[in-house]
Amino acid sequence: MTEGNTQATERPAGASLPGQARRTVSGRGSASGGERSDLVTPNGRTKIADAVVAKVAGMAAREIGGVHDMGAGMSRTLGSVKERLPGGMGGGQSSAQGVSVQVGERQAAIDIDLIVEYGASIPELAAAVRDNVIEEVEHMCGLDVVEVNIDVADIHLPGEEAREDSQPSEPRVR
């Protein structure tokens, strides 16, 4: 413990040591009513792009069993087309598909469109996704997540993919 105490005196208040867990914030607000942030320190400011937060939230949502896919309507269609383009045109887009975020200096608000597996309890799934997204974004990005809105856009029925894959893969016209 003495090693940690001597290093802590050399760092600004609120800064974490490498490998040290991020501070835990109870509730939705920050530890001191919005005054303290790991991203704004006396030594500088850290800005995290919206796309980074969206990818973290998307990966966290996909970790929950019962989530079949993410995105609604046109965004799923565009994502599917991009994945099939040669040259990796859709590289990195799929992890943030179905996620939109607003990121400030200290807070983030997240909206997620889900396609759930048939049979999953939607309220339980939504709660699990919400909890995991909040935990991962707060841990990885140091932002206070003020809300995670979940829109269940569709439900995946067993056998749906078999019908989609049975369509010919060759173009109909030449």
Secondary structure, 3 states (H helix, E strand, C coil): CHHHHHHHHHCCCCCCCCCCCCCCCCCCCCCCCCCCCCCEECCEECCCCHHHHHHHHHHHHHCCCCEEEECCCHHHHHHHHHHHCCCCCCCCCHHHCCEEEEECCCEEEEEEEEEEECCCCHHHHHHHHHHHHHHHHHHHHCCEEEEEEEEEEEEECCCHHHHHHCCCCCCCCC
